[in-house]
Amino acid sequence: MATPVDDLLEQIRDQFHKAQSAINSLVRVQIAQGLAATFLERSRPFQDDERLTALVHQGLLSEAAFLQKAPALLRFYTRLVVGLDAQRVLEIGVKGGGSTAFWKQLFPSATVVGLDVDLRPRLGGDGVIYVKGDQSDVAHLTALAAEYGPFDLVIDDGSHVSDHQAASLRTLLRHVRTGGIYVIEDLHATLRPEQGEDIWPDFVMAVFQRTRKGPVPADSAGAGLALEVFPKIDDLMVSARAIAIRTRGQTTTYRAAFHPKHG
């Protein structure tokens, strides 16, 4: 049986959690507003601010409230989004919401959707639509795209497991508008065995060879994926940590299997 003291403690805990959520939402939006015009040059900006650092150390503010993308990756994005009028944005992999808040500030009129398999309770208050879901669940991705797409920008910063990345790409690329961009981040993660097969070198080479009508690589998961989605690829941009696909109009059905002689 709860006592008055128990009730008081519960009220205190509830108010503390509400304060945490409010602080995280406020900082996430304010930081995003400050970054949207110039892009971040440091991966962890709170380390340069004593007040923000204190909030982090006190447990009132999560590090994940900040946009945590490496400066080199952000410079890659500056080149990608020049001239992009994004009205519908999807990011796979939300964590603390720092990057989704950033996209909302960069494209204030856009519908920004954040998908994550484990949404944190402090998310919200930043104009972003947060959806719980697994990026390898094709049916769920299809339903999400039907509700919120077609997208102008999709960012896969999710599990970094190659099978999951491939499933998301197969499913969602057809739901990206012509001239839109699909980004797959942190490809270096697939160099670790626990992330699955490293499919991206063969993927990049197969797209390159298919574009120039040269011989595609030997039969592999990466090359097969490339040929499946190739009809939707206009440009492929490669950096050390990510690849980006600029889409073209769908002209043919995706190929269901790998054919080495194609091209």
Secondary structure by P-SEA (a helix, b strand, c coil): cccaaaaaaaaaaaaaaaaaaaaaaaaaaaaaaaaccccccccccccccaaaaaaaaaccccccccccccaaaaaaaaaaaccccccbbbbcccccaaaaaaaaaaccccbbbbbbcccccccccccbbbbbccccaaaaaaaaaaacccccbbbccccccaaaaaaaaacccccccccbbbbbccccccccccccccccaaaaaaaaaaaaccccccccaaaaaaaaccccccbbbbcccbbbbbccccccccccccccccc
